[in-house]
Amino acid sequence: MLKVFLVEDEVVMRNGIKNNIPWEQEGFEFAGEASDGELAIRL
């Protein structure tokens, strides 16, 4: 199973992507999210 870490600066878009994709059903594990690349690298 592949892990997905979502990076998107727009909160509405990030929540829409996170909440509307059936991650496990598609073969992915949702590992986390960040609002920008700098934060994503630290996480």
N, CA, C and O atoms as a Maestro MAE file, in Angstrom:
{
 s_m_m2io_version
 :::
 2.0.0
}

f_m_ct {
 s_m_title
 :::
 protein
 m_atom[172] {
  # First column is atom index #
  i_m_mmod_type
  r_m_x_coord
  r_m_y_coord
  r_m_z_coord
  i_m_residue_number
  s_m_chain_name
  s_m_pdb_residue_name
  s_m_pdb_atom_name
  i_m_atomic_number
  :::
  1 25 0.848 -1.173 0.000 1 A "MET " " N  " 7
  2 3 0.000 0.000 0.000 1 A "MET " " CA " 6
  3 2 0.898 1.242 0.000 1 A "MET " " C  " 6
  4 15 1.842 1.328 0.785 1 A "MET " " O  " 8
  5 25 0.608 2.179 -0.860 2 A "LEU " " N  " 7
  6 3 1.355 3.428 -0.939 2 A "LEU " " CA " 6
  7 2 0.796 4.440 0.044 2 A "LEU " " C  " 6
  8 15 -0.411 4.488 0.282 2 A "LEU " " O  " 8
  9 25 1.681 5.250 0.616 3 A "LYS " " N  " 7
  10 3 1.260 6.307 1.533 3 A "LYS " " CA " 6
  11 2 1.192 7.626 0.776 3 A "LYS " " C  " 6
  12 15 2.019 7.904 -0.091 3 A "LYS " " O  " 8
  13 25 0.186 8.437 1.122 4 A "VAL " " N  " 7
  14 3 -0.010 9.746 0.503 4 A "VAL " " CA " 6
  15 2 0.124 10.812 1.578 4 A "VAL " " C  " 6
  16 15 -0.498 10.729 2.637 4 A "VAL " " O  " 8
  17 25 0.953 11.825 1.286 5 A "PHE " " N  " 7
  18 3 1.060 12.994 2.150 5 A "PHE " " CA " 6
  19 2 0.625 14.179 1.313 5 A "PHE " " C  " 6
  20 15 1.290 14.523 0.336 5 A "PHE " " O  " 8
  21 25 -0.470 14.803 1.677 6 A "LEU " " N  " 7
  22 3 -1.095 15.864 0.899 6 A "LEU " " CA " 6
  23 2 -0.535 17.235 1.278 6 A "LEU " " C  " 6
  24 15 -0.537 17.615 2.448 6 A "LEU " " O  " 8
  25 25 -0.057 17.968 0.274 7 A "VAL " " N  " 7
  26 3 0.445 19.324 0.490 7 A "VAL " " CA " 6
  27 2 -0.330 20.266 -0.420 7 A "VAL " " C  " 6
  28 15 -0.256 20.168 -1.645 7 A "VAL " " O  " 8
  29 25 -1.072 21.177 0.193 8 A "GLU " " N  " 7
  30 3 -1.902 22.137 -0.549 8 A "GLU " " CA " 6
  31 2 -2.101 23.353 0.349 8 A "GLU " " C  " 6
  32 15 -2.440 23.206 1.523 8 A "GLU " " O  " 8
  33 25 -1.894 24.556 -0.194 9 A "ASP " " N  " 7
  34 3 -1.999 25.752 0.630 9 A "ASP " " CA " 6
  35 2 -3.436 26.226 0.835 9 A "ASP " " C  " 6
  36 15 -3.703 26.943 1.799 9 A "ASP " " O  " 8
  37 25 -4.347 25.856 -0.022 10 A "GLU " " N  " 7
  38 3 -5.753 26.255 0.126 10 A "GLU " " CA " 6
  39 2 -6.481 25.240 1.011 10 A "GLU " " C  " 6
  40 15 -6.586 24.064 0.662 10 A "GLU " " O  " 8
  41 25 -6.981 25.702 2.155 11 A "VAL " " N  " 7
  42 3 -7.631 24.811 3.120 11 A "VAL " " CA " 6
  43 2 -8.835 24.108 2.508 11 A "VAL " " C  " 6
  44 15 -9.019 22.908 2.711 11 A "VAL " " O  " 8
  45 25 -9.646 24.831 1.771 12 A "VAL " " N  " 7
  46 3 -10.855 24.247 1.180 12 A "VAL " " CA " 6
  47 2 -10.478 23.129 0.206 12 A "VAL " " C  " 6
  48 15 -11.082 22.057 0.222 12 A "VAL " " O  " 8
  49 25 -9.495 23.379 -0.624 13 A "MET " " N  " 7
  50 3 -9.051 22.354 -1.578 13 A "MET " " CA " 6
  51 2 -8.459 21.148 -0.853 13 A "MET " " C  " 6
  52 15 -8.753 20.003 -1.196 13 A "MET " " O  " 8
  53 25 -7.626 21.412 0.150 14 A "ARG " " N  " 7
  54 3 -6.988 20.323 0.904 14 A "ARG " " CA " 6
  55 2 -8.037 19.445 1.575 14 A "ARG " " C  " 6
  56 15 -7.952 18.219 1.519 14 A "ARG " " O  " 8
  57 25 -9.031 20.073 2.214 15 A "ASN " " N  " 7
  58 3 -10.089 19.297 2.863 15 A "ASN " " CA " 6
  59 2 -10.927 18.542 1.838 15 A "ASN " " C  " 6
  60 15 -11.324 17.402 2.079 15 A "ASN " " O  " 8
  61 25 -11.197 19.168 0.700 16 A "GLY " " N  " 7
  62 3 -11.966 18.497 -0.344 16 A "GLY " " CA " 6
  63 2 -11.261 17.262 -0.864 16 A "GLY " " C  " 6
  64 15 -11.877 16.209 -1.024 16 A "GLY " " O  " 8
  65 25 -9.981 17.390 -1.124 17 A "ILE " " N  " 7
  66 3 -9.207 16.239 -1.613 17 A "ILE " " CA " 6
  67 2 -9.152 15.158 -0.542 17 A "ILE " " C  " 6
  68 15 -9.399 13.983 -0.813 17 A "ILE " " O  " 8
  69 25 -8.827 15.572 0.672 18 A "LYS " " N  " 7
  70 3 -8.670 14.613 1.779 18 A "LYS " " CA " 6
  71 2 -9.962 13.847 2.052 18 A "LYS " " C  " 6
  72 15 -9.934 12.638 2.282 18 A "LYS " " O  " 8
  73 25 -11.089 14.546 2.025 19 A "ASN " " N  " 7
  74 3 -12.355 13.935 2.440 19 A "ASN " " CA " 6
  75 2 -13.144 13.269 1.322 19 A "ASN " " C  " 6
  76 15 -14.091 12.533 1.601 19 A "ASN " " O  " 8
  77 25 -12.779 13.506 0.063 20 A "ASN " " N  " 7
  78 3 -13.586 12.969 -1.033 20 A "ASN " " CA " 6
  79 2 -12.935 11.847 -1.826 20 A "ASN " " C  " 6
  80 15 -13.500 11.368 -2.809 20 A "ASN " " O  " 8
  81 25 -11.770 11.435 -1.409 21 A "ILE " " N  " 7
  82 3 -11.121 10.301 -2.069 21 A "ILE " " CA " 6
  83 2 -11.138 9.128 -1.094 21 A "ILE " " C  " 6
  84 15 -10.677 9.261 0.040 21 A "ILE " " O  " 8
  85 25 -11.660 7.993 -1.519 22 A "PRO " " N  " 7
  86 3 -11.651 6.802 -0.654 22 A "PRO " " CA " 6
  87 2 -10.249 6.178 -0.665 22 A "PRO " " C  " 6
  88 15 -10.012 5.206 -1.383 22 A "PRO " " O  " 8
  89 25 -9.331 6.724 0.118 23 A "TRP " " N  " 7
  90 3 -7.913 6.378 0.058 23 A "TRP " " CA " 6
  91 2 -7.665 4.874 0.142 23 A "TRP " " C  " 6
  92 15 -7.007 4.309 -0.732 23 A "TRP " " O  " 8
  93 25 -8.177 4.229 1.170 24 A "GLU " " N  " 7
  94 3 -7.911 2.801 1.356 24 A "GLU " " CA " 6
  95 2 -8.534 1.972 0.242 24 A "GLU " " C  " 6
  96 15 -7.948 0.983 -0.199 24 A "GLU " " O  " 8
  97 25 -9.695 2.361 -0.206 25 A "GLN " " N  " 7
  98 3 -10.376 1.657 -1.286 25 A "GLN " " CA " 6
  99 2 -9.566 1.732 -2.586 25 A "GLN " " C  " 6
  100 15 -9.620 0.817 -3.408 25 A "GLN " " O  " 8
  101 25 -8.825 2.815 -2.766 26 A "GLU " " N  " 7
  102 3 -8.007 3.008 -3.958 26 A "GLU " " CA " 6
  103 2 -6.595 2.446 -3.791 26 A "GLU " " C  " 6
  104 15 -5.782 2.528 -4.712 26 A "GLU " " O  " 8
  105 25 -6.301 1.879 -2.623 27 A "GLY " " N  " 7
  106 3 -5.002 1.263 -2.394 27 A "GLY " " CA " 6
  107 2 -3.958 2.192 -1.793 27 A "GLY " " C  " 6
  108 15 -2.760 1.944 -1.922 27 A "GLY " " O  " 8
  109 25 -4.402 3.263 -1.134 28 A "PHE " " N  " 7
  110 3 -3.490 4.224 -0.529 28 A "PHE " " CA " 6
  111 2 -3.763 4.357 0.963 28 A "PHE " " C  " 6
  112 15 -4.867 4.092 1.436 28 A "PHE " " O  " 8
  113 25 -2.742 4.771 1.685 29 A "GLU " " N  " 7
  114 3 -2.896 5.115 3.094 29 A "GLU " " CA " 6
  115 2 -2.664 6.612 3.216 29 A "GLU " " C  " 6
  116 15 -1.619 7.111 2.799 29 A "GLU " " O  " 8
  117 25 -3.620 7.333 3.778 30 A "PHE " " N  " 7
  118 3 -3.480 8.773 3.960 30 A "PHE " " CA " 6
  119 2 -2.585 8.994 5.167 30 A "PHE " " C  " 6
  120 15 -2.964 8.673 6.293 30 A "PHE " " O  " 8
  121 25 -1.379 9.548 4.932 31 A "ALA " " N  " 7
  122 3 -0.367 9.659 5.983 31 A "ALA " " CA " 6
  123 2 -0.357 11.019 6.671 31 A "ALA " " C  " 6
  124 15 0.172 11.142 7.775 31 A "ALA " " O  " 8
  125 25 -0.928 12.039 6.046 32 A "GLY " " N  " 7
  126 3 -0.927 13.348 6.682 32 A "GLY " " CA " 6
  127 2 -1.111 14.461 5.681 32 A "GLY " " C  " 6
  128 15 -1.334 14.227 4.493 32 A "GLY " " O  " 8
  129 25 -1.013 15.691 6.189 33 A "GLU " " N  " 7
  130 3 -1.230 16.853 5.337 33 A "GLU " " CA " 6
  131 2 -0.437 18.034 5.864 33 A "GLU " " C  " 6
  132 15 -0.079 18.088 7.040 33 A "GLU " " O  " 8
  133 25 -0.168 18.984 4.970 34 A "ALA " " N  " 7
  134 3 0.532 20.210 5.332 34 A "ALA " " CA " 6
  135 2 0.063 21.325 4.416 34 A "ALA " " C  " 6
  136 15 -0.439 21.083 3.319 34 A "ALA " " O  " 8
  137 25 0.238 22.561 4.893 35 A "SER " " N  " 7
  138 3 -0.218 23.709 4.122 35 A "SER " " CA " 6
  139 2 0.844 24.269 3.179 35 A "SER " " C  " 6
  140 15 0.532 25.083 2.310 35 A "SER " " O  " 8
  141 25 2.098 23.838 3.343 36 A "ASP " " N  " 7
  142 3 3.148 24.267 2.420 36 A "ASP " " CA " 6
  143 2 4.316 23.285 2.445 36 A "ASP " " C  " 6
  144 15 4.398 22.416 3.313 36 A "ASP " " O  " 8
  145 25 5.206 23.441 1.486 37 A "GLY " " N  " 7
  146 3 6.323 22.517 1.347 37 A "GLY " " CA " 6
  147 2 7.284 22.516 2.515 37 A "GLY " " C  " 6
  148 15 7.790 21.464 2.906 37 A "GLY " " O  " 8
  149 25 7.542 23.691 3.078 38 A "GLU " " N  " 7
  150 3 8.467 23.761 4.215 38 A "GLU " " CA " 6
  151 2 7.940 22.966 5.412 38 A "GLU " " C  " 6
  152 15 8.696 22.246 6.065 38 A "GLU " " O  " 8
  153 25 6.668 23.096 5.691 39 A "LEU " " N  " 7
  154 3 6.059 22.340 6.791 39 A "LEU " " CA " 6
  155 2 6.035 20.857 6.455 39 A "LEU " " C  " 6
  156 15 6.277 20.019 7.324 39 A "LEU " " O  " 8
  157 25 5.747 20.529 5.210 40 A "ALA " " N  " 7
  158 3 5.685 19.122 4.792 40 A "ALA " " CA " 6
  159 2 7.022 18.421 4.996 40 A "ALA " " C  " 6
  160 15 7.055 17.274 5.441 40 A "ALA " " O  " 8
  161 25 8.115 19.090 4.677 41 A "ILE " " N  " 7
  162 3 9.438 18.475 4.828 41 A "ILE " " CA " 6
  163 2 9.712 18.173 6.302 41 A "ILE " " C  " 6
  164 15 10.249 17.116 6.635 41 A "ILE " " O  " 8
  165 25 9.344 19.101 7.176 42 A "ARG " " N  " 7
  166 3 9.545 18.878 8.617 42 A "ARG " " CA " 6
  167 2 8.698 17.728 9.150 42 A "ARG " " C  " 6
  168 15 9.117 17.005 10.054 42 A "ARG " " O  " 8
  169 25 7.505 17.565 8.584 43 A "LEU " " N  " 7
  170 3 6.613 16.498 9.067 43 A "LEU " " CA " 6
  171 2 7.008 15.177 8.467 43 A "LEU " " C  " 6
  172 15 6.380 14.157 8.750 43 A "LEU " " O  " 8
  :::
 }
 m_bond[171] {
  # First column is bond index #
  i_m_from
  i_m_to
  i_m_order
  :::
  1 1 2 1
  2 2 3 1
  3 3 4 2
  4 3 5 1
  5 5 6 1
  6 6 7 1
  7 7 8 2
  8 7 9 1
  9 9 10 1
  10 10 11 1
  11 11 12 2
  12 11 13 1
  13 13 14 1
  14 14 15 1
  15 15 16 2
  16 15 17 1
  17 17 18 1
  18 18 19 1
  19 19 20 2
  20 19 21 1
  21 21 22 1
  22 22 23 1
  23 23 24 2
  24 23 25 1
  25 25 26 1
  26 26 27 1
  27 27 28 2
  28 27 29 1
  29 29 30 1
  30 30 31 1
  31 31 32 2
  32 31 33 1
  33 33 34 1
  34 34 35 1
  35 35 36 2
  36 35 37 1
  37 37 38 1
  38 38 39 1
  39 39 40 2
  40 39 41 1
  41 41 42 1
  42 42 43 1
  43 43 44 2
  44 43 45 1
  45 45 46 1
  46 46 47 1
  47 47 48 2
  48 47 49 1
  49 49 50 1
  50 50 51 1
  51 51 52 2
  52 51 53 1
  53 53 54 1
  54 54 55 1
  55 55 56 2
  56 55 57 1
  57 57 58 1
  58 58 59 1
  59 59 60 2
  60 59 61 1
  61 61 62 1
  62 62 63 1
  63 63 64 2
  64 63 65 1
  65 65 66 1
  66 66 67 1
  67 67 68 2
  68 67 69 1
  69 69 70 1
  70 70 71 1
  71 71 72 2
  72 71 73 1
  73 73 74 1
  74 74 75 1
  75 75 76 2
  76 75 77 1
  77 77 78 1
  78 78 79 1
  79 79 80 2
  80 79 81 1
  81 81 82 1
  82 82 83 1
  83 83 84 2
  84 83 85 1
  85 85 86 1
  86 86 87 1
  87 87 88 2
  88 87 89 1
  89 89 90 1
  90 90 91 1
  91 91 92 2
  92 91 93 1
  93 93 94 1
  94 94 95 1
  95 95 96 2
  96 95 97 1
  97 97 98 1
  98 98 99 1
  99 99 100 2
  100 99 101 1
  101 101 102 1
  102 102 103 1
  103 103 104 2
  104 103 105 1
  105 105 106 1
  106 106 107 1
  107 107 108 2
  108 107 109 1
  109 109 110 1
  110 110 111 1
  111 111 112 2
  112 111 113 1
  113 113 114 1
  114 114 115 1
  115 115 116 2
  116 115 117 1
  117 117 118 1
  118 118 119 1
  119 119 120 2
  120 119 121 1
  121 121 122 1
  122 122 123 1
  123 123 124 2
  124 123 125 1
  125 125 126 1
  126 126 127 1
  127 127 128 2
  128 127 129 1
  129 129 130 1
  130 130 131 1
  131 131 132 2
  132 131 133 1
  133 133 134 1
  134 134 135 1
  135 135 136 2
  136 135 137 1
  137 137 138 1
  138 138 139 1
  139 139 140 2
  140 139 141 1
  141 141 142 1
  142 142 143 1
  143 143 144 2
  144 143 145 1
  145 145 146 1
  146 146 147 1
  147 147 148 2
  148 147 149 1
  149 149 150 1
  150 150 151 1
  151 151 152 2
  152 151 153 1
  153 153 154 1
  154 154 155 1
  155 155 156 2
  156 155 157 1
  157 157 158 1
  158 158 159 1
  159 159 160 2
  160 159 161 1
  161 161 162 1
  162 162 163 1
  163 163 164 2
  164 163 165 1
  165 165 166 1
  166 166 167 1
  167 167 168 2
  168 167 169 1
  169 169 170 1
  170 170 171 1
  171 171 172 2
  :::
 }
}
